[in-house]
Amino acid sequence: MVGRPASAAEQRGYTGSTSTREAFPMLFNVATLLREPAGSGRDYVLQPDPPVHRGTVQLIRTPGGVLVLCEADVLLEATCSRCLAPFAYPAHIMFEEVFAQQVEVATGSHLPPPEDPEAFLIALNHTIDITEAVRQYSEMAAVMQPLCRPDCPGICPECGQDLSIAACRCERRPIDSRWAALAALKRTSNG
């Protein structure tokens, strides 16, 4: 995935076929932006490259670095919590992160480190790689108990047969009488 400046047509929502121009995913050279006054900015369209399907990035110069505003549609890989089958599902992520400047562009002198030891940093060669930020926000967008489909029957608790593929031949045991009230409640809530 490579960022590139957004054309006027893409800013209005039109997209065409695109190709990658660099080898590094989600990497932006901000050397020129760091020489500009605070408030200056650049807009980019992310190229499709897993896990990102499409997205936009806005870089805005701040007094201490660059504010990155990213909005992207990603495809997350998961394992179904019922049948344990691998599958992928779409998610939408948005984030705003400040990448702290480590080196003054004009003089090459090192700047004091940011107060937050976990802060995102602009690399010494004046590039911003948003790969880790996209990964972290994708993890936060992940579903806690993903399902390959809403009506997934899961697996048999006795033999492990995937019930979406075939029914198992296990003998169904009667429900323990201590759980009967919960079984009745489940039947009424499911309609």
C-alpha positions as CSV (number, residue, x, y, z in Angstrom):
1,M,0.0,0.0,0.0
2,V,1.4,3.3,-1.0
3,G,0.1,6.7,-0.4
4,R,-0.1,9.2,-3.2
5,P,-1.6,12.7,-3.5
6,A,-5.4,12.6,-4.1
7,S,-6.4,13.9,-7.5
8,A,-9.3,16.4,-7.7
9,A,-11.5,13.6,-9.1
10,E,-10.7,11.2,-6.2
11,Q,-11.4,14.0,-3.7
12,R,-14.9,14.1,-5.1
13,G,-15.3,10.4,-4.8
14,Y,-14.3,9.1,-8.3
15,T,-11.7,6.4,-8.4
16,G,-9.9,4.7,-11.2
17,S,-7.3,1.9,-11.5
18,T,-4.1,2.8,-9.7
19,S,-0.7,1.2,-9.4
20,T,1.8,1.3,-6.6
21,R,4.9,3.4,-7.0
22,E,7.0,2.5,-4.0
23,A,8.0,-0.8,-2.3
24,F,7.1,0.2,1.3
25,P,3.5,0.0,2.5
26,M,1.8,3.0,4.0
27,L,5.0,5.0,4.0
28,F,5.0,8.8,3.5
29,N,8.0,11.1,3.0
30,V,7.3,14.3,5.0
31,A,10.6,16.1,4.6
32,T,9.0,18.8,2.5
33,L,6.0,19.1,4.8
34,L,8.2,19.5,7.9
35,R,9.8,22.6,6.2
36,E,6.4,24.2,5.9
37,P,4.5,26.2,8.6
38,A,2.1,24.5,11.1
39,G,-1.3,23.9,9.5
40,S,0.1,22.9,6.1
41,G,-1.2,19.6,4.8
42,R,-1.2,16.9,2.2
43,D,-4.0,14.5,1.2
44,Y,-3.4,10.9,0.0
45,V,-5.4,8.0,-1.3
46,L,-4.3,4.6,0.0
47,Q,-3.7,2.0,-2.7
48,P,-5.5,-1.4,-2.2
49,D,-3.1,-3.7,-0.4
50,P,-4.3,-6.2,2.3
51,P,-5.5,-5.6,4.8
52,V,-6.6,-2.2,3.5
53,H,-9.2,-2.2,0.8
54,R,-9.4,1.6,0.4
55,G,-8.8,4.7,2.4
56,T,-7.5,8.2,2.7
57,V,-4.8,9.8,4.7
58,Q,-4.4,13.5,5.5
59,L,-1.1,14.8,6.9
60,I,-1.1,18.1,8.7
61,R,2.0,19.9,10.0
62,T,1.9,20.6,13.7
63,P,4.5,22.5,15.8
64,G,5.9,19.2,17.1
65,G,5.5,16.9,14.1
66,V,2.7,15.7,11.9
67,L,-0.9,14.9,12.6
68,V,-2.1,11.9,10.7
69,L,-5.8,11.6,10.0
70,C,-6.7,8.2,8.5
71,E,-9.9,6.7,7.4
72,A,-9.8,3.2,5.8
73,D,-11.9,0.1,5.0
74,V,-9.9,-3.0,6.0
75,L,-10.5,-6.7,5.6
76,L,-9.8,-8.5,8.9
77,E,-9.0,-12.2,9.1
78,A,-10.7,-14.1,11.9
79,T,-11.8,-17.6,13.1
80,C,-15.5,-18.2,13.7
81,S,-16.2,-18.5,17.4
82,R,-18.7,-21.3,16.7
83,C,-17.4,-23.5,14.0
84,L,-13.7,-22.5,14.1
85,A,-13.6,-21.9,10.3
86,P,-11.3,-19.1,9.1
87,F,-13.0,-16.2,7.3
88,A,-12.5,-12.5,6.5
89,Y,-14.9,-9.7,7.2
90,P,-14.8,-5.9,6.5
91,A,-14.3,-3.2,9.1
92,H,-14.0,0.5,9.0
93,I,-11.2,2.3,11.0
94,M,-10.6,6.0,11.6
95,F,-7.8,7.5,13.7
96,E,-6.0,10.7,14.5
97,E,-2.4,10.3,15.7
98,V,0.4,12.8,16.1
99,F,3.8,11.5,14.8
100,A,6.5,13.3,16.8
101,Q,9.5,14.8,15.0
102,Q,12.9,13.5,16.1
103,V,15.2,15.5,13.9
104,E,15.0,19.2,12.8
105,V,14.9,19.0,9.0
106,A,16.8,22.3,8.4
107,T,19.7,21.7,10.8
108,G,19.8,17.9,11.3
109,S,19.9,18.4,15.1
110,H,18.1,15.9,17.3
111,L,15.0,17.1,19.1
112,P,14.1,16.1,22.7
113,P,12.0,12.9,22.8
114,P,8.3,13.2,23.3
115,E,6.9,12.8,26.8
116,D,4.9,9.7,25.9
117,P,7.3,6.8,25.4
118,E,4.6,5.0,23.3
119,A,4.2,8.0,20.9
120,F,4.5,7.4,17.2
121,L,7.7,8.9,15.8
122,I,8.7,10.3,12.4
123,A,11.7,8.2,11.3
124,L,15.1,9.8,11.2
125,N,14.9,9.9,7.3
126,H,11.7,12.1,7.7
127,T,9.2,9.3,6.7
128,I,6.0,8.3,8.5
129,D,5.0,4.6,8.4
130,I,1.4,4.2,9.4
131,T,1.4,0.4,9.2
132,E,1.6,-0.1,13.0
133,A,-1.2,2.5,13.6
134,V,-3.4,0.8,11.0
135,R,-2.7,-2.6,12.7
136,Q,-3.5,-1.3,16.2
137,Y,-6.8,0.4,15.1
138,S,-7.7,-2.7,13.1
139,E,-7.3,-4.8,16.3
140,M,-9.6,-2.4,18.1
141,A,-12.2,-2.7,15.4
142,A,-12.1,-6.5,15.5
143,V,-15.3,-8.2,16.7
144,M,-14.9,-10.0,20.0
145,Q,-16.8,-13.2,19.0
146,P,-16.7,-13.2,15.2
147,L,-19.2,-15.4,13.3
148,C,-18.6,-16.6,9.8
149,R,-22.4,-16.1,9.3
150,P,-25.2,-15.1,11.7
151,D,-26.9,-18.5,11.6
152,C,-23.7,-20.6,12.0
153,P,-24.6,-23.8,13.9
154,G,-21.1,-24.3,15.3
155,I,-19.6,-27.7,16.1
156,C,-21.0,-30.6,18.0
157,P,-19.7,-30.5,21.6
158,E,-19.4,-34.3,21.7
159,C,-17.7,-35.3,18.4
160,G,-16.5,-32.0,17.0
161,Q,-18.4,-32.3,13.7
162,D,-18.9,-29.0,11.9
163,L,-22.7,-28.8,11.9
164,S,-22.8,-26.4,8.9
165,I,-21.3,-29.2,6.8
166,A,-23.2,-32.2,8.1
167,A,-25.3,-33.3,11.0
168,C,-23.5,-35.5,13.6
169,R,-24.8,-38.8,14.9
170,C,-24.2,-38.1,18.5
171,E,-27.0,-39.0,21.0
172,R,-28.7,-36.0,22.4
173,R,-28.8,-36.2,26.2
174,P,-31.8,-34.8,28.1
175,I,-31.3,-31.4,29.6
176,D,-30.3,-31.4,33.2
177,S,-33.4,-30.3,35.2
178,R,-31.4,-27.6,36.9
179,W,-31.0,-25.8,33.6
180,A,-34.6,-26.3,32.4
181,A,-35.6,-22.7,33.4
182,L,-32.8,-21.3,31.3
183,A,-33.7,-23.5,28.3
184,A,-37.3,-22.2,28.5
185,L,-36.1,-18.7,28.7
186,K,-33.9,-19.3,25.6
187,R,-36.9,-20.7,23.7
188,T,-39.0,-17.6,24.5
189,S,-36.3,-15.1,23.6
190,N,-35.6,-16.8,20.2
191,G,-39.3,-16.7,19.3
